[in-house]
Amino acid sequence: MASSATTTTTTTTNGGTDHVVELVGNGSNAAEVVDSLTEEAAAAAPLLQKPKINIFSLSYSRRKPKEQVVDLEVSVVARMVSWIWSGSKYSGFLCAAMSSVIYFVMAVLSEALSVQHIPIFLCIFMRCIIILISSFVWMRRTGQSMFGPRHARSLLVLRAIMGNLSLFSFAYSIQRLPLSNAIILNFMTPLIASTAAKIILKEKFELEDLGGQICSFIGLVLISPPARIIQGSVEAWDSNSTRSIRGNHPIYVVLVGVLSSVSGGISYCLVRAGAKASDQAVITVFYFSLLALPTAAMCAFVSDSAMRPDFYSVLVIFTLGLLAFSAEVFLARGLQLEKTSRIANIFFVEPLLLRIWSLGFSMATPAIGGLLGCFIILVSVCSTLYLGPEKEMS
């Protein structure tokens, strides 16, 4: 039986080039050969279509290794700040601690960086400019309402008034009182804030909160013993020397310092109320600086503080202004998240750090009272952290 001849043509395309294979043979054998060739061509097609790799086809990162490392560090810092801001149930405590640490850094920089003498009201005026601009930029970038919701504006205005009263009365008293006395009067603010929160905000005042703040205040007194004030002079407890103070009635200056503490404690309560009512922590800083700027300008003008600081002094004030803005924002955020009586004890971290810093750079033998005061504050703050945040009743 004669077998018929069959001619089969197979075409394979590779990148625009056609390969034609022509087979001549018997019908059955030709069909098998065609099938096998088709399978081989299908298997070889991906290999033939694989693009060639050379130094021009590889994609290289245009960024330098140092830039990648910097971006990684910035990303880590941003995540850490975000976690401190709202990523933990301890965020209220962490924000308050960050505020105290920033104030500590400001105090260290103020002592380390020697600048020309700038009157205190002029310094406040320049710092308020930086805080006002920074808070304005923050609110614009985040899309927040500039003056907050209508129902919270009265609280924000009261916060600005009490905060300014505390600031400028403290600025007045610190120029006329010994530094230790001014510090002790200033750190009466957390105690007054806890008491005011119970009256104004109806917060529950726990016994352990009161005990922790009293212990921290005792530790502060041991760290920075007050000087004895007599008519027209000041006498330190640890020395027999006296020095003159400004004014014939120092009790008035002490009363101004007490006024600063009382208004500061009330201001803390209003910061918490305003931040919670507006759901914005930065807006409390904006209202404060909006009122403090013209007030500082008038005080600087009245006190004859007109002068032209040099460029280095302006740069230092600019840096301290940014740090002050960050500290105020973290403080407002901490008060927004945690109740006032519980978080007030964290503010004693600042004098603790300052004392540890001075002990580290002092060649003199540390006083037993100072070491005991540091230990008391450390134990008190750790006890507050151990108790943790308290769930508030709505």
C-alpha positions in Angstrom: 0.0 0.0 0.0 1.6 3.1 -1.2 2.0 5.9 1.4 1.3 9.4 0.2 4.0 12.0 0.6 3.2 15.0 2.8 4.8 18.4 2.8 4.6 20.3 6.1 5.9 23.8 6.8 6.5 25.1 10.3 7.2 28.8 11.0 8.9 30.1 14.2 9.2 33.8 14.9 11.9 35.3 17.1 12.1 39.0 17.4 10.9 39.7 13.9 13.1 36.9 12.3 11.1 34.0 10.6 12.6 30.5 10.6 10.8 28.2 8.1 11.3 24.4 8.3 9.9 22.3 5.5 9.4 18.6 6.0 8.7 16.0 3.3 7.8 12.4 4.3 5.1 10.0 5.0 1.8 11.3 6.5 2.0 9.6 9.9 5.6 10.1 10.5 5.4 13.7 9.3 2.7 14.5 11.8 4.7 13.1 14.7 7.8 15.1 13.7 5.7 18.3 13.4 4.3 17.8 16.9 7.8 17.3 18.4 9.2 20.3 16.6 6.3 22.4 17.8 6.9 21.4 21.4 10.6 22.2 21.1 9.9 25.6 19.6 7.4 26.4 22.4 10.0 25.5 25.0 12.8 27.5 23.4 10.7 30.6 22.8 11.1 32.1 26.4 14.9 31.6 26.1 15.0 33.3 22.8 12.8 36.2 24.0 14.9 36.8 27.2 16.4 40.3 26.9 20.1 40.7 27.0 21.5 42.3 30.1 24.3 44.9 29.9 25.5 47.8 32.0 23.1 50.1 30.2 20.0 48.0 30.8 20.5 47.7 34.6 18.7 50.2 36.8 20.9 51.9 39.3 19.7 54.0 42.3 20.6 57.6 41.7 20.7 58.3 45.4 24.0 58.2 47.3 24.4 55.8 50.2 24.8 58.7 52.6 21.4 60.1 51.5 19.8 56.7 52.0 21.2 56.5 55.5 19.9 60.0 56.3 16.5 59.1 55.0 16.5 55.9 57.1 17.4 57.9 60.2 14.7 60.5 59.5 12.2 57.7 59.1 13.2 56.1 62.4 12.9 59.5 64.2 9.5 60.2 62.6 8.2 56.8 63.6 9.4 57.3 67.2 7.8 60.8 67.4 4.6 59.4 66.0 4.6 56.6 68.6 5.2 59.1 71.4 2.5 61.3 70.0 -0.3 58.8 69.8 1.0 55.2 69.5 1.0 54.1 73.1 -1.3 54.1 76.1 1.5 56.0 77.8 1.6 58.7 75.2 0.4 61.3 77.6 3.3 60.6 80.0 5.7 60.4 77.1 4.7 63.7 75.7 5.0 65.4 79.1 8.4 63.8 79.6 9.5 65.0 76.1 8.4 68.5 77.1 10.5 68.4 80.2 13.5 67.0 78.3 13.3 69.8 75.8 13.1 72.4 78.5 16.2 70.8 80.1 18.0 71.0 76.7 17.0 74.7 76.5 18.5 75.4 79.9 21.7 73.6 79.0 22.1 75.5 75.7 21.3 78.8 77.4 24.2 78.2 79.8 26.6 76.7 77.3 26.1 79.3 74.5 27.4 82.6 75.6 25.6 85.5 73.9 25.3 89.1 74.5 23.0 90.2 77.3 19.4 90.5 76.0 16.7 92.0 78.2 14.2 89.3 79.2 11.1 91.0 77.6 12.9 91.4 74.3 13.9 87.8 74.5 10.3 86.8 75.1 9.1 89.0 72.2 11.5 87.3 69.8 10.7 83.8 71.0 6.9 84.5 70.7 7.4 85.5 67.0 9.0 82.1 66.3 6.3 80.2 68.3 3.5 82.1 66.5 4.9 81.5 63.1 5.6 77.8 63.8 2.2 77.1 65.2 0.6 79.0 62.2 2.6 76.9 59.7 1.7 73.7 61.6 -2.0 74.4 61.5 -1.9 75.4 57.8 0.0 72.3 56.8 -2.3 70.0 58.8 -5.5 71.7 57.5 -6.7 72.7 61.0 -9.1 75.6 61.6 -7.1 78.7 62.4 -9.2 79.8 65.4 -10.7 76.4 66.3 -14.4 75.4 66.7 -16.7 78.1 67.9 -17.6 76.3 71.2 -14.0 76.1 72.2 -12.9 79.7 71.6 -13.8 81.0 75.0 -11.7 78.3 76.6 -8.8 79.1 74.3 -9.0 82.8 75.0 -9.0 82.2 78.8 -6.1 79.8 78.4 -4.1 82.6 76.5 -4.9 85.1 79.2 -3.9 82.9 82.1 -0.8 81.7 80.3 0.3 85.2 79.6 -0.3 86.3 83.2 1.8 83.4 84.4 4.6 84.1 81.9 5.0 87.8 82.5 4.6 87.6 86.3 7.3 84.9 86.3 9.5 87.1 84.1 9.1 89.9 86.6 9.8 87.8 89.7 12.8 85.9 88.4 14.6 89.2 87.9 14.1 90.2 91.5 14.2 86.9 93.4 17.1 84.4 93.9 17.1 81.7 91.2 16.4 78.9 93.7 13.3 80.8 95.1 12.0 81.5 91.7 12.4 77.8 90.7 10.6 76.6 93.8 7.7 79.0 93.3 7.5 78.0 89.6 7.3 74.3 90.4 4.3 74.9 92.7 2.4 75.0 89.4 1.9 71.2 89.1 0.5 71.1 92.7 -1.9 74.0 92.0 -2.8 72.5 88.6 -3.9 69.3 90.3 -6.1 71.2 92.8 -7.5 73.4 90.1 -8.3 70.4 87.9 -10.5 69.0 90.7 -12.4 72.2 90.9 -12.6 73.3 87.2 -12.5 70.0 85.3 -14.1 67.9 88.1 -11.2 65.4 87.9 -10.8 62.7 90.5 -7.8 63.5 92.7 -6.2 60.2 93.8 -4.3 60.1 97.0 -1.3 58.5 95.3 -1.2 61.4 92.8 -1.1 64.0 95.7 1.6 61.9 97.5 3.8 61.7 94.4 3.7 65.4 93.8 4.4 66.3 97.4 7.4 63.9 97.4 8.7 65.4 94.2 8.3 68.9 95.6 10.3 67.9 98.7 13.0 66.5 96.5 13.1 69.8 94.6 13.5 71.7 97.8 16.4 69.4 98.7 18.0 69.9 95.3 17.6 73.7 95.2 17.4 75.0 98.8 15.6 78.4 99.0 17.4 81.5 100.1 16.1 83.4 103.1 14.6 86.8 102.1 15.0 89.7 104.5 14.3 93.4 104.1 16.2 94.5 101.1 18.6 91.5 100.9 18.8 87.8 100.4 20.7 85.4 102.6 21.4 81.8 101.4 20.9 79.0 103.9 24.3 77.4 103.0 26.4 80.6 103.4 26.7 83.7 105.6 26.9 86.1 102.7 24.1 88.4 101.8 23.4 90.4 98.6 21.0 93.2 97.8 17.9 92.7 95.9 15.8 95.2 94.0 12.9 96.6 95.9 12.3 97.6 99.5 9.4 95.1 99.9 10.5 91.6 98.8 7.2 90.1 99.9 5.6 91.8 96.9 8.0 90.0 94.6 7.2 86.7 96.3 3.4 87.4 95.9 4.0 88.0 92.2 5.8 84.6 92.0 2.9 83.0 93.7 0.5 84.7 91.2 2.6 83.2 88.4 2.2 79.7 89.9 -1.5 80.0 90.5 -2.2 81.4 87.0 0.1 78.7 85.5 -1.8 75.9 87.3 -5.2 77.3 86.0 -3.6 77.6 82.6 -2.7 73.9 82.6 -6.4 73.1 83.2 -7.5 75.4 80.4 -5.0 73.9 78.1 -6.4 70.4 78.7 -10.0 71.7 78.4 -9.3 73.7 75.2 -7.3 70.9 73.6 -10.0 68.3 74.2 -12.8 70.6 73.1 -11.1 71.6 69.9 -9.4 68.2 69.4 -6.2 70.2 68.6 -3.2 70.6 70.9 -1.3 73.1 68.8 -4.2 75.6 68.7 -3.7 76.3 72.5 -0.1 77.3 71.7 -1.3 79.5 68.8 -3.7 81.4 71.0 -1.1 81.8 73.7 1.5 83.3 71.3 -1.0 85.4 69.6 -1.7 87.3 72.8 1.9 87.1 74.2 3.5 88.7 71.2 1.9 92.2 71.5 2.2 92.0 75.3 5.9 91.3 75.1 6.3 94.1 72.7 4.7 96.6 75.0 6.7 95.3 78.0 9.9 95.6 76.1 9.0 99.1 75.0 8.1 100.2 78.5 11.2 98.7 80.1 13.4 100.4 77.6 14.7 97.1 76.1 15.4 98.5 72.7 18.6 97.1 71.4 20.0 95.3 68.3 21.3 91.8 69.0 24.0 90.5 66.9 23.6 87.7 64.3 24.9 84.9 66.7 22.5 85.9 69.4 19.6 85.9 66.9 20.5 82.4 65.8 20.6 81.2 69.4 17.2 82.8 70.1 15.8 81.2 66.9 17.0 77.8 68.0 15.6 78.2 71.5 12.4 79.5 70.1 11.9 76.3 68.0 12.7 74.2 71.0 10.2 76.2 73.1 7.5 75.6 70.5 8.2 71.9 70.5 8.1 71.8 74.3 4.8 73.7 74.4 3.2 71.4 71.8 4.3 68.2 73.7 3.0 69.8 76.9 -0.4 70.5 75.4 -0.6 67.1 73.9 0.3 65.4 77.2 -2.4 67.4 79.0 -4.9 66.5 76.2 -4.3 62.8 76.6 -3.9 62.3 80.4 -5.6 63.8 83.4 -3.8 66.8 85.0 -3.3 65.4 88.5 -1.7 62.2 87.1 0.6 63.9 84.6 1.7 66.8 86.7 4.3 64.8 88.5 6.2 64.1 85.3 7.1 67.8 85.0 9.6 67.3 87.9 11.8 65.5 85.4 13.3 68.8 84.3 14.9 69.8 87.6 16.0 66.2 88.1 17.9 66.2 84.8 19.4 69.6 85.5 20.7 68.5 88.8 22.2 65.3 87.3 23.8 67.4 84.6 25.3 69.8 87.1 26.6 66.9 89.2 28.2 65.3 86.1 30.2 68.5 85.3 30.9 69.7 88.8 34.2 69.0 90.4 32.9 69.6 93.9 31.6 66.9 96.1 27.9 66.6 95.7 25.8 67.5 98.7 23.9 64.7 100.4 20.7 66.7 100.3 20.9 67.1 96.5 21.5 63.4 96.0 18.6 62.5 98.3 16.4 65.0 96.4 17.3 63.4 93.0 16.5 59.9 94.4 13.1 61.1 95.8 12.1 62.6 92.5 13.2 59.6 90.6 11.3 57.2 92.8 8.2 59.4 92.7 8.2 59.7 88.9 8.7 56.0 88.4 5.8 55.3 90.8 3.6 57.5 88.6 4.7 55.6 85.5 4.1 52.3 87.3 0.5 53.3 88.2 0.0 54.1 84.5 -2.7 56.0 82.8 -6.1 56.0 84.4 -9.3 55.5 82.4 -11.4 58.5 82.7 -15.1 58.4 83.3 -17.0 60.1 80.5 
